[in-house]
Amino acid sequence: LLLGAASNVFARYFHRPGALIREPGIILLVPGSIGFRTLSFVFERDVMLSIDTGITLVTLLVALVAGLLFGDLLVPPRRKL
């Protein structure tokens, strides 16, 4: 939420694309280690633990997308695409 709102404030104030702030922030927030752990459990044939971490991974990804969408509601983007 804060990342999406901050990138839109940056875009409005400096007249630059909001992606300059949004994209590096998303790279830092993406749960890559949990995805790696999920695949590691799959290759170890630990099905229940891999399903559990996979659900955690999907939940985190949905939370990231929802945060960006609500950040756009909080501070509207400079222009619509």
PDB file of N, CA, C and O in Angstrom:
ATOM      1  N   LEU A   1       0.833  -1.184   0.000  1.00  0.00           N
ATOM      2  CA  LEU A   1       0.000   0.000   0.000  1.00  0.00           C
ATOM      3  C   LEU A   1       0.879   1.249   0.000  1.00  0.00           C
ATOM      4  O   LEU A   1       0.673   2.163  -0.798  1.00  0.00           O
ATOM      5  N   LEU A   2       1.847   1.279   0.890  1.00  0.00           N
ATOM      6  CA  LEU A   2       2.723   2.449   0.979  1.00  0.00           C
ATOM      7  C   LEU A   2       3.592   2.602  -0.258  1.00  0.00           C
ATOM      8  O   LEU A   2       3.863   3.719  -0.698  1.00  0.00           O
ATOM      9  N   LEU A   3       4.024   1.493  -0.814  1.00  0.00           N
ATOM     10  CA  LEU A   3       4.846   1.554  -2.024  1.00  0.00           C
ATOM     11  C   LEU A   3       4.058   2.120  -3.196  1.00  0.00           C
ATOM     12  O   LEU A   3       4.569   2.965  -3.931  1.00  0.00           O
ATOM     13  N   GLY A   4       2.834   1.673  -3.379  1.00  0.00           N
ATOM     14  CA  GLY A   4       2.002   2.185  -4.472  1.00  0.00           C
ATOM     15  C   GLY A   4       1.673   3.648  -4.294  1.00  0.00           C
ATOM     16  O   GLY A   4       1.724   4.418  -5.253  1.00  0.00           O
ATOM     17  N   ALA A   5       1.335   4.046  -3.074  1.00  0.00           N
ATOM     18  CA  ALA A   5       1.020   5.450  -2.816  1.00  0.00           C
ATOM     19  C   ALA A   5       2.263   6.326  -2.975  1.00  0.00           C
ATOM     20  O   ALA A   5       2.184   7.412  -3.549  1.00  0.00           O
ATOM     21  N   ALA A   6       3.405   5.864  -2.474  1.00  0.00           N
ATOM     22  CA  ALA A   6       4.638   6.653  -2.584  1.00  0.00           C
ATOM     23  C   ALA A   6       5.075   6.814  -4.037  1.00  0.00           C
ATOM     24  O   ALA A   6       5.564   7.875  -4.423  1.00  0.00           O
ATOM     25  N   SER A   7       4.902   5.777  -4.837  1.00  0.00           N
ATOM     26  CA  SER A   7       5.298   5.896  -6.244  1.00  0.00           C
ATOM     27  C   SER A   7       4.389   6.872  -6.987  1.00  0.00           C
ATOM     28  O   SER A   7       4.849   7.586  -7.878  1.00  0.00           O
ATOM     29  N   ASN A   8       3.107   6.912  -6.631  1.00  0.00           N
ATOM     30  CA  ASN A   8       2.202   7.865  -7.271  1.00  0.00           C
ATOM     31  C   ASN A   8       2.474   9.293  -6.816  1.00  0.00           C
ATOM     32  O   ASN A   8       2.361  10.225  -7.612  1.00  0.00           O
ATOM     33  N   VAL A   9       2.831   9.479  -5.549  1.00  0.00           N
ATOM     34  CA  VAL A   9       3.216  10.815  -5.071  1.00  0.00           C
ATOM     35  C   VAL A   9       4.485  11.269  -5.778  1.00  0.00           C
ATOM     36  O   VAL A   9       4.587  12.424  -6.190  1.00  0.00           O
ATOM     37  N   PHE A  10       5.452  10.367  -5.922  1.00  0.00           N
ATOM     38  CA  PHE A  10       6.685  10.688  -6.639  1.00  0.00           C
ATOM     39  C   PHE A  10       6.387  11.086  -8.077  1.00  0.00           C
ATOM     40  O   PHE A  10       6.952  12.053  -8.588  1.00  0.00           O
ATOM     41  N   ALA A  11       5.507  10.348  -8.725  1.00  0.00           N
ATOM     42  CA  ALA A  11       5.175  10.625 -10.128  1.00  0.00           C
ATOM     43  C   ALA A  11       4.505  11.993 -10.265  1.00  0.00           C
ATOM     44  O   ALA A  11       4.783  12.725 -11.215  1.00  0.00           O
ATOM     45  N   ARG A  12       3.644  12.333  -9.343  1.00  0.00           N
ATOM     46  CA  ARG A  12       2.967  13.631  -9.409  1.00  0.00           C
ATOM     47  C   ARG A  12       3.918  14.786  -9.092  1.00  0.00           C
ATOM     48  O   ARG A  12       3.878  15.818  -9.761  1.00  0.00           O
ATOM     49  N   TYR A  13       4.756  14.625  -8.098  1.00  0.00           N
ATOM     50  CA  TYR A  13       5.616  15.722  -7.652  1.00  0.00           C
ATOM     51  C   TYR A  13       6.762  15.995  -8.623  1.00  0.00           C
ATOM     52  O   TYR A  13       7.053  17.152  -8.926  1.00  0.00           O
ATOM     53  N   PHE A  14       7.409  14.949  -9.110  1.00  0.00           N
ATOM     54  CA  PHE A  14       8.594  15.110  -9.967  1.00  0.00           C
ATOM     55  C   PHE A  14       8.291  14.985 -11.453  1.00  0.00           C
ATOM     56  O   PHE A  14       9.198  15.139 -12.272  1.00  0.00           O
ATOM     57  N   HIS A  15       7.040  14.709 -11.829  1.00  0.00           N
ATOM     58  CA  HIS A  15       6.645  14.540 -13.235  1.00  0.00           C
ATOM     59  C   HIS A  15       7.485  13.477 -13.935  1.00  0.00           C
ATOM     60  O   HIS A  15       7.932  13.658 -15.068  1.00  0.00           O
ATOM     61  N   ARG A  16       7.684  12.389 -13.245  1.00  0.00           N
ATOM     62  CA  ARG A  16       8.409  11.220 -13.768  1.00  0.00           C
ATOM     63  C   ARG A  16       7.499  10.003 -13.633  1.00  0.00           C
ATOM     64  O   ARG A  16       6.506  10.054 -12.907  1.00  0.00           O
ATOM     65  N   PRO A  17       7.821   8.925 -14.315  1.00  0.00           N
ATOM     66  CA  PRO A  17       6.992   7.709 -14.161  1.00  0.00           C
ATOM     67  C   PRO A  17       7.076   7.141 -12.745  1.00  0.00           C
ATOM     68  O   PRO A  17       8.147   7.115 -12.138  1.00  0.00           O
ATOM     69  N   GLY A  18       5.957   6.696 -12.239  1.00  0.00           N
ATOM     70  CA  GLY A  18       5.932   6.094 -10.909  1.00  0.00           C
ATOM     71  C   GLY A  18       6.647   4.763 -10.847  1.00  0.00           C
ATOM     72  O   GLY A  18       6.983   4.284  -9.764  1.00  0.00           O
ATOM     73  N   ALA A  19       6.880   4.166 -11.995  1.00  0.00           N
ATOM     74  CA  ALA A  19       7.577   2.874 -12.041  1.00  0.00           C
ATOM     75  C   ALA A  19       9.023   2.980 -11.569  1.00  0.00           C
ATOM     76  O   ALA A  19       9.632   1.969 -11.217  1.00  0.00           O
ATOM     77  N   LEU A  20       9.581   4.191 -11.558  1.00  0.00           N
ATOM     78  CA  LEU A  20      10.951   4.357 -11.068  1.00  0.00           C
ATOM     79  C   LEU A  20      11.060   3.999  -9.587  1.00  0.00           C
ATOM     80  O   LEU A  20      12.119   3.572  -9.128  1.00  0.00           O
ATOM     81  N   ILE A  21       9.993   4.167  -8.856  1.00  0.00           N
ATOM     82  CA  ILE A  21       9.975   3.801  -7.443  1.00  0.00           C
ATOM     83  C   ILE A  21       9.313   2.441  -7.246  1.00  0.00           C
ATOM     84  O   ILE A  21       9.750   1.646  -6.415  1.00  0.00           O
ATOM     85  N   ARG A  22       8.267   2.180  -8.007  1.00  0.00           N
ATOM     86  CA  ARG A  22       7.462   0.975  -7.804  1.00  0.00           C
ATOM     87  C   ARG A  22       8.227  -0.302  -8.139  1.00  0.00           C
ATOM     88  O   ARG A  22       8.173  -1.263  -7.371  1.00  0.00           O
ATOM     89  N   GLU A  23       8.930  -0.336  -9.252  1.00  0.00           N
ATOM     90  CA  GLU A  23       9.572  -1.584  -9.696  1.00  0.00           C
ATOM     91  C   GLU A  23      10.695  -2.047  -8.767  1.00  0.00           C
ATOM     92  O   GLU A  23      10.714  -3.225  -8.409  1.00  0.00           O
ATOM     93  N   PRO A  24      11.631  -1.187  -8.358  1.00  0.00           N
ATOM     94  CA  PRO A  24      12.635  -1.676  -7.394  1.00  0.00           C
ATOM     95  C   PRO A  24      12.021  -2.095  -6.062  1.00  0.00           C
ATOM     96  O   PRO A  24      12.508  -3.019  -5.412  1.00  0.00           O
ATOM     97  N   GLY A  25      10.949  -1.413  -5.658  1.00  0.00           N
ATOM     98  CA  GLY A  25      10.284  -1.793  -4.415  1.00  0.00           C
ATOM     99  C   GLY A  25       9.624  -3.149  -4.503  1.00  0.00           C
ATOM    100  O   GLY A  25       9.659  -3.922  -3.545  1.00  0.00           O
ATOM    101  N   ILE A  26       9.019  -3.447  -5.643  1.00  0.00           N
ATOM    102  CA  ILE A  26       8.389  -4.755  -5.834  1.00  0.00           C
ATOM    103  C   ILE A  26       9.448  -5.852  -5.839  1.00  0.00           C
ATOM    104  O   ILE A  26       9.221  -6.936  -5.303  1.00  0.00           O
ATOM    105  N   ILE A  27      10.588  -5.580  -6.432  1.00  0.00           N
ATOM    106  CA  ILE A  27      11.657  -6.582  -6.455  1.00  0.00           C
ATOM    107  C   ILE A  27      12.085  -6.930  -5.034  1.00  0.00           C
ATOM    108  O   ILE A  27      12.381  -8.086  -4.734  1.00  0.00           O
ATOM    109  N   LEU A  28      12.118  -5.920  -4.159  1.00  0.00           N
ATOM    110  CA  LEU A  28      12.504  -6.185  -2.771  1.00  0.00           C
ATOM    111  C   LEU A  28      11.407  -6.913  -1.994  1.00  0.00           C
ATOM    112  O   LEU A  28      11.704  -7.632  -1.041  1.00  0.00           O
ATOM    113  N   LEU A  29      10.151  -6.736  -2.386  1.00  0.00           N
ATOM    114  CA  LEU A  29       9.047  -7.336  -1.633  1.00  0.00           C
ATOM    115  C   LEU A  29       8.647  -8.726  -2.104  1.00  0.00           C
ATOM    116  O   LEU A  29       7.956  -9.432  -1.371  1.00  0.00           O
ATOM    117  N   VAL A  30       9.051  -9.144  -3.289  1.00  0.00           N
ATOM    118  CA  VAL A  30       8.639 -10.445  -3.829  1.00  0.00           C
ATOM    119  C   VAL A  30       9.235 -11.565  -2.980  1.00  0.00           C
ATOM    120  O   VAL A  30      10.437 -11.571  -2.712  1.00  0.00           O
ATOM    121  N   PRO A  31       8.404 -12.508  -2.559  1.00  0.00           N
ATOM    122  CA  PRO A  31       8.874 -13.578  -1.669  1.00  0.00           C
ATOM    123  C   PRO A  31       9.553 -14.716  -2.431  1.00  0.00           C
ATOM    124  O   PRO A  31       9.006 -15.815  -2.512  1.00  0.00           O
ATOM    125  N   GLY A  32      10.709 -14.471  -2.976  1.00  0.00           N
ATOM    126  CA  GLY A  32      11.418 -15.485  -3.760  1.00  0.00           C
ATOM    127  C   GLY A  32      11.912 -16.646  -2.925  1.00  0.00           C
ATOM    128  O   GLY A  32      11.950 -17.781  -3.398  1.00  0.00           O
ATOM    129  N   SER A  33      12.291 -16.373  -1.687  1.00  0.00           N
ATOM    130  CA  SER A  33      12.807 -17.458  -0.849  1.00  0.00           C
ATOM    131  C   SER A  33      11.702 -18.466  -0.515  1.00  0.00           C
ATOM    132  O   SER A  33      11.970 -19.660  -0.386  1.00  0.00           O
ATOM    133  N   ILE A  34      10.468 -17.987  -0.374  1.00  0.00           N
ATOM    134  CA  ILE A  34       9.370 -18.918  -0.083  1.00  0.00           C
ATOM    135  C   ILE A  34       9.064 -19.774  -1.304  1.00  0.00           C
ATOM    136  O   ILE A  34       8.750 -20.957  -1.170  1.00  0.00           O
ATOM    137  N   GLY A  35       9.154 -19.183  -2.501  1.00  0.00           N
ATOM    138  CA  GLY A  35       8.983 -19.966  -3.722  1.00  0.00           C
ATOM    139  C   GLY A  35      10.062 -21.016  -3.875  1.00  0.00           C
ATOM    140  O   GLY A  35       9.792 -22.144  -4.288  1.00  0.00           O
ATOM    141  N   PHE A  36      11.297 -20.636  -3.538  1.00  0.00           N
ATOM    142  CA  PHE A  36      12.397 -21.597  -3.596  1.00  0.00           C
ATOM    143  C   PHE A  36      12.182 -22.719  -2.590  1.00  0.00           C
ATOM    144  O   PHE A  36      12.424 -23.887  -2.898  1.00  0.00           O
ATOM    145  N   ARG A  37      11.728 -22.370  -1.389  1.00  0.00           N
ATOM    146  CA  ARG A  37      11.464 -23.376  -0.373  1.00  0.00           C
ATOM    147  C   ARG A  37      10.343 -24.323  -0.807  1.00  0.00           C
ATOM    148  O   ARG A  37      10.402 -25.524  -0.542  1.00  0.00           O
ATOM    149  N   THR A  38       9.320 -23.776  -1.475  1.00  0.00           N
ATOM    150  CA  THR A  38       8.223 -24.620  -1.967  1.00  0.00           C
ATOM    151  C   THR A  38       8.739 -25.653  -2.961  1.00  0.00           C
ATOM    152  O   THR A  38       8.420 -26.837  -2.862  1.00  0.00           O
ATOM    153  N   LEU A  39       9.542 -25.192  -3.923  1.00  0.00           N
ATOM    154  CA  LEU A  39      10.107 -26.138  -4.895  1.00  0.00           C
ATOM    155  C   LEU A  39      11.058 -27.129  -4.237  1.00  0.00           C
ATOM    156  O   LEU A  39      11.122 -28.291  -4.639  1.00  0.00           O
ATOM    157  N   SER A  40      11.790 -26.680  -3.238  1.00  0.00           N
ATOM    158  CA  SER A  40      12.688 -27.586  -2.528  1.00  0.00           C
ATOM    159  C   SER A  40      11.910 -28.698  -1.832  1.00  0.00           C
ATOM    160  O   SER A  40      12.321 -29.858  -1.855  1.00  0.00           O
ATOM    161  N   PHE A  41      10.785 -28.341  -1.213  1.00  0.00           N
ATOM    162  CA  PHE A  41       9.962 -29.364  -0.562  1.00  0.00           C
ATOM    163  C   PHE A  41       9.330 -30.308  -1.583  1.00  0.00           C
ATOM    164  O   PHE A  41       9.156 -31.494  -1.305  1.00  0.00           O
ATOM    165  N   VAL A  42       8.987 -29.791  -2.755  1.00  0.00           N
ATOM    166  CA  VAL A  42       8.427 -30.653  -3.807  1.00  0.00           C
ATOM    167  C   VAL A  42       9.465 -31.669  -4.260  1.00  0.00           C
ATOM    168  O   VAL A  42       9.154 -32.847  -4.435  1.00  0.00           O
ATOM    169  N   PHE A  43      10.697 -31.211  -4.449  1.00  0.00           N
ATOM    170  CA  PHE A  43      11.750 -32.123  -4.896  1.00  0.00           C
ATOM    171  C   PHE A  43      12.151 -33.119  -3.811  1.00  0.00           C
ATOM    172  O   PHE A  43      12.663 -34.197  -4.113  1.00  0.00           O
ATOM    173  N   GLU A  44      11.916 -32.755  -2.539  1.00  0.00           N
ATOM    174  CA  GLU A  44      12.180 -33.691  -1.444  1.00  0.00           C
ATOM    175  C   GLU A  44      11.011 -34.641  -1.219  1.00  0.00           C
ATOM    176  O   GLU A  44      11.080 -35.526  -0.365  1.00  0.00           O
ATOM    177  N   ARG A  45       9.938 -34.459  -1.983  1.00  0.00           N
ATOM    178  CA  ARG A  45       8.718 -35.276  -1.922  1.00  0.00           C
ATOM    179  C   ARG A  45       8.004 -35.144  -0.582  1.00  0.00           C
ATOM    180  O   ARG A  45       7.405 -36.103  -0.094  1.00  0.00           O
ATOM    181  N   ASP A  46       8.068 -33.966   0.003  1.00  0.00           N
ATOM    182  CA  ASP A  46       7.313 -33.669   1.214  1.00  0.00           C
ATOM    183  C   ASP A  46       6.082 -32.875   0.782  1.00  0.00           C
ATOM    184  O   ASP A  46       6.093 -31.644   0.763  1.00  0.00           O
ATOM    185  N   VAL A  47       5.030 -33.598   0.438  1.00  0.00           N
ATOM    186  CA  VAL A  47       3.872 -33.013  -0.221  1.00  0.00           C
ATOM    187  C   VAL A  47       3.134 -32.039   0.678  1.00  0.00           C
ATOM    188  O   VAL A  47       2.817 -30.933   0.242  1.00  0.00           O
ATOM    189  N   MET A  48       2.852 -32.409   1.906  1.00  0.00           N
ATOM    190  CA  MET A  48       2.062 -31.553   2.779  1.00  0.00           C
ATOM    191  C   MET A  48       2.784 -30.242   3.094  1.00  0.00           C
ATOM    192  O   MET A  48       2.155 -29.184   3.112  1.00  0.00           O
ATOM    193  N   LEU A  49       4.062 -30.296   3.337  1.00  0.00           N
ATOM    194  CA  LEU A  49       4.820 -29.082   3.621  1.00  0.00           C
ATOM    195  C   LEU A  49       4.939 -28.207   2.379  1.00  0.00           C
ATOM    196  O   LEU A  49       4.928 -26.980   2.486  1.00  0.00           O
ATOM    197  N   SER A  50       5.051 -28.817   1.206  1.00  0.00           N
ATOM    198  CA  SER A  50       5.126 -28.029  -0.030  1.00  0.00           C
ATOM    199  C   SER A  50       3.788 -27.352  -0.329  1.00  0.00           C
ATOM    200  O   SER A  50       3.768 -26.220  -0.814  1.00  0.00           O
ATOM    201  N   ILE A  51       2.682 -28.020  -0.050  1.00  0.00           N
ATOM    202  CA  ILE A  51       1.367 -27.395  -0.246  1.00  0.00           C
ATOM    203  C   ILE A  51       1.192 -26.238   0.726  1.00  0.00           C
ATOM    204  O   ILE A  51       0.671 -25.185   0.358  1.00  0.00           O
ATOM    205  N   ASP A  52       1.626 -26.430   1.963  1.00  0.00           N
ATOM    206  CA  ASP A  52       1.502 -25.376   2.971  1.00  0.00           C
ATOM    207  C   ASP A  52       2.321 -24.143   2.591  1.00  0.00           C
ATOM    208  O   ASP A  52       1.816 -23.024   2.683  1.00  0.00           O
ATOM    209  N   THR A  53       3.552 -24.320   2.173  1.00  0.00           N
ATOM    210  CA  THR A  53       4.363 -23.162   1.778  1.00  0.00           C
ATOM    211  C   THR A  53       3.880 -22.575   0.465  1.00  0.00           C
ATOM    212  O   THR A  53       4.020 -21.371   0.246  1.00  0.00           O
ATOM    213  N   GLY A  54       3.315 -23.392  -0.416  1.00  0.00           N
ATOM    214  CA  GLY A  54       2.751 -22.875  -1.663  1.00  0.00           C
ATOM    215  C   GLY A  54       1.548 -21.977  -1.404  1.00  0.00           C
ATOM    216  O   GLY A  54       1.383 -20.950  -2.061  1.00  0.00           O
ATOM    217  N   ILE A  55       0.711 -22.363  -0.448  1.00  0.00           N
ATOM    218  CA  ILE A  55      -0.436 -21.520  -0.088  1.00  0.00           C
ATOM    219  C   ILE A  55       0.055 -20.221   0.536  1.00  0.00           C
ATOM    220  O   ILE A  55      -0.513 -19.160   0.276  1.00  0.00           O
ATOM    221  N   THR A  56       1.090 -20.286   1.348  1.00  0.00           N
ATOM    222  CA  THR A  56       1.677 -19.073   1.925  1.00  0.00           C
ATOM    223  C   THR A  56       2.217 -18.166   0.828  1.00  0.00           C
ATOM    224  O   THR A  56       2.053 -16.948   0.895  1.00  0.00           O
ATOM    225  N   LEU A  57       2.854 -18.743  -0.174  1.00  0.00           N
ATOM    226  CA  LEU A  57       3.395 -17.972  -1.293  1.00  0.00           C
ATOM    227  C   LEU A  57       2.278 -17.274  -2.062  1.00  0.00           C
ATOM    228  O   LEU A  57       2.393 -16.088  -2.370  1.00  0.00           O
ATOM    229  N   VAL A  58       1.214 -17.980  -2.372  1.00  0.00           N
ATOM    230  CA  VAL A  58       0.100 -17.381  -3.105  1.00  0.00           C
ATOM    231  C   VAL A  58      -0.552 -16.270  -2.278  1.00  0.00           C
ATOM    232  O   VAL A  58      -0.932 -15.233  -2.822  1.00  0.00           O
ATOM    233  N   THR A  59      -0.680 -16.485  -0.975  1.00  0.00           N
ATOM    234  CA  THR A  59      -1.253 -15.464  -0.096  1.00  0.00           C
ATOM    235  C   THR A  59      -0.406 -14.202  -0.100  1.00  0.00           C
ATOM    236  O   THR A  59      -0.945 -13.096  -0.158  1.00  0.00           O
ATOM    237  N   LEU A  60       0.899 -14.351  -0.042  1.00  0.00           N
ATOM    238  CA  LEU A  60       1.788 -13.183  -0.063  1.00  0.00           C
ATOM    239  C   LEU A  60       1.718 -12.451  -1.403  1.00  0.00           C
ATOM    240  O   LEU A  60       1.740 -11.221  -1.437  1.00  0.00           O
ATOM    241  N   LEU A  61       1.636 -13.186  -2.488  1.00  0.00           N
ATOM    242  CA  LEU A  61       1.551 -12.544  -3.802  1.00  0.00           C
ATOM    243  C   LEU A  61       0.235 -11.795  -3.977  1.00  0.00           C
ATOM    244  O   LEU A  61       0.214 -10.707  -4.552  1.00  0.00           O
ATOM    245  N   VAL A  62      -0.857 -12.366  -3.488  1.00  0.00           N
ATOM    246  CA  VAL A  62      -2.151 -11.684  -3.558  1.00  0.00           C
ATOM    247  C   VAL A  62      -2.125 -10.424  -2.695  1.00  0.00           C
ATOM    248  O   VAL A  62      -2.697  -9.403  -3.076  1.00  0.00           O
ATOM    249  N   ALA A  63      -1.470 -10.487  -1.545  1.00  0.00           N
ATOM    250  CA  ALA A  63      -1.363  -9.317  -0.678  1.00  0.00           C
ATOM    251  C   ALA A  63      -0.562  -8.212  -1.344  1.00  0.00           C
ATOM    252  O   ALA A  63      -0.891  -7.036  -1.186  1.00  0.00           O
ATOM    253  N   LEU A  64       0.494  -8.564  -2.093  1.00  0.00           N
ATOM    254  CA  LEU A  64       1.276  -7.557  -2.815  1.00  0.00           C
ATOM    255  C   LEU A  64       0.436  -6.857  -3.882  1.00  0.00           C
ATOM    256  O   LEU A  64       0.464  -5.632  -4.000  1.00  0.00           O
ATOM    257  N   VAL A  65      -0.300  -7.633  -4.644  1.00  0.00           N
ATOM    258  CA  VAL A  65      -1.130  -7.056  -5.703  1.00  0.00           C
ATOM    259  C   VAL A  65      -2.240  -6.197  -5.105  1.00  0.00           C
ATOM    260  O   VAL A  65      -2.518  -5.108  -5.607  1.00  0.00           O
ATOM    261  N   ALA A  66      -2.870  -6.674  -4.044  1.00  0.00           N
ATOM    262  CA  ALA A  66      -3.928  -5.892  -3.398  1.00  0.00           C
ATOM    263  C   ALA A  66      -3.370  -4.598  -2.817  1.00  0.00           C
ATOM    264  O   ALA A  66      -4.031  -3.562  -2.876  1.00  0.00           O
ATOM    265  N   GLY A  67      -2.175  -4.644  -2.263  1.00  0.00           N
ATOM    266  CA  GLY A  67      -1.556  -3.435  -1.732  1.00  0.00           C
ATOM    267  C   GLY A  67      -1.286  -2.408  -2.814  1.00  0.00           C
ATOM    268  O   GLY A  67      -1.483  -1.213  -2.597  1.00  0.00           O
ATOM    269  N   LEU A  68      -0.839  -2.855  -3.970  1.00  0.00           N
ATOM    270  CA  LEU A  68      -0.618  -1.919  -5.076  1.00  0.00           C
ATOM    271  C   LEU A  68      -1.927  -1.326  -5.576  1.00  0.00           C
ATOM    272  O   LEU A  68      -1.993  -0.137  -5.886  1.00  0.00           O
ATOM    273  N   LEU A  69      -2.963  -2.143  -5.658  1.00  0.00           N
ATOM    274  CA  LEU A  69      -4.255  -1.630  -6.116  1.00  0.00           C
ATOM    275  C   LEU A  69      -4.844  -0.631  -5.119  1.00  0.00           C
ATOM    276  O   LEU A  69      -5.384   0.398  -5.525  1.00  0.00           O
ATOM    277  N   PHE A  70      -4.748  -0.920  -3.829  1.00  0.00           N
ATOM    278  CA  PHE A  70      -5.253   0.007  -2.830  1.00  0.00           C
ATOM    279  C   PHE A  70      -4.386   1.257  -2.730  1.00  0.00           C
ATOM    280  O   PHE A  70      -4.886   2.328  -2.384  1.00  0.00           O
ATOM    281  N   GLY A  71      -3.087   1.135  -3.030  1.00  0.00           N
ATOM    282  CA  GLY A  71      -2.230   2.315  -3.091  1.00  0.00           C
ATOM    283  C   GLY A  71      -2.639   3.246  -4.215  1.00  0.00           C
ATOM    284  O   GLY A  71      -2.545   4.465  -4.079  1.00  0.00           O
ATOM    285  N   ASP A  72      -3.097   2.675  -5.336  1.00  0.00           N
ATOM    286  CA  ASP A  72      -3.600   3.497  -6.436  1.00  0.00           C
ATOM    287  C   ASP A  72      -4.926   4.161  -6.075  1.00  0.00           C
ATOM    288  O   ASP A  72      -5.240   5.235  -6.588  1.00  0.00           O
ATOM    289  N   LEU A  73      -5.696   3.538  -5.206  1.00  0.00           N
ATOM    290  CA  LEU A  73      -6.929   4.168  -4.731  1.00  0.00           C
ATOM    291  C   LEU A  73      -6.638   5.299  -3.745  1.00  0.00           C
ATOM    292  O   LEU A  73      -7.331   6.317  -3.728  1.00  0.00           O
ATOM    293  N   LEU A  74      -5.615   5.107  -2.935  1.00  0.00           N
ATOM    294  CA  LEU A  74      -5.253   6.115  -1.940  1.00  0.00           C
ATOM    295  C   LEU A  74      -4.725   7.383  -2.586  1.00  0.00           C
ATOM    296  O   LEU A  74      -5.168   8.485  -2.263  1.00  0.00           O
ATOM    297  N   VAL A  75      -3.768   7.224  -3.510  1.00  0.00           N
ATOM    298  CA  VAL A  75      -3.235   8.346  -4.295  1.00  0.00           C
ATOM    299  C   VAL A  75      -3.370   7.959  -5.760  1.00  0.00           C
ATOM    300  O   VAL A  75      -2.610   7.115  -6.235  1.00  0.00           O
ATOM    301  N   PRO A  76      -4.307   8.544  -6.487  1.00  0.00           N
ATOM    302  CA  PRO A  76      -4.503   8.148  -7.891  1.00  0.00           C
ATOM    303  C   PRO A  76      -3.254   8.424  -8.726  1.00  0.00           C
ATOM    304  O   PRO A  76      -2.524   9.381  -8.466  1.00  0.00           O
ATOM    305  N   PRO A  77      -3.013   7.578  -9.734  1.00  0.00           N
ATOM    306  CA  PRO A  77      -1.854   7.800 -10.592  1.00  0.00           C
ATOM    307  C   PRO A  77      -1.991   9.115 -11.380  1.00  0.00           C
ATOM    308  O   PRO A  77      -3.080   9.672 -11.515  1.00  0.00           O
ATOM    309  N   ARG A  78      -0.858   9.580 -11.886  1.00  0.00           N
ATOM    310  CA  ARG A  78      -0.831  10.846 -12.604  1.00  0.00           C
ATOM    311  C   ARG A  78      -1.711  10.800 -13.840  1.00  0.00           C
ATOM    312  O   ARG A  78      -2.413  11.764 -14.147  1.00  0.00           O
ATOM    313  N   ARG A  79      -1.675   9.692 -14.542  1.00  0.00           N
ATOM    314  CA  ARG A  79      -2.531   9.510 -15.726  1.00  0.00           C
ATOM    315  C   ARG A  79      -2.913   8.052 -15.833  1.00  0.00           C
ATOM    316  O   ARG A  79      -2.176   7.169 -15.394  1.00  0.00           O
ATOM    317  N   LYS A  80      -4.035   7.814 -16.403  1.00  0.00           N
ATOM    318  CA  LYS A  80      -4.532   6.446 -16.583  1.00  0.00           C
ATOM    319  C   LYS A  80      -3.905   5.853 -17.817  1.00  0.00           C
ATOM    320  O   LYS A  80      -3.635   6.565 -18.785  1.00  0.00           O
ATOM    321  N   LEU A  81      -3.667   4.546 -17.794  1.00  0.00           N
ATOM    322  CA  LEU A  81      -3.104   3.858 -18.970  1.00  0.00           C
ATOM    323  C   LEU A  81      -4.200   3.306 -19.829  1.00  0.00           C
ATOM    324  O   LEU A  81      -3.927   2.695 -20.861  1.00  0.00           O
TER     325      LEU A  81
END
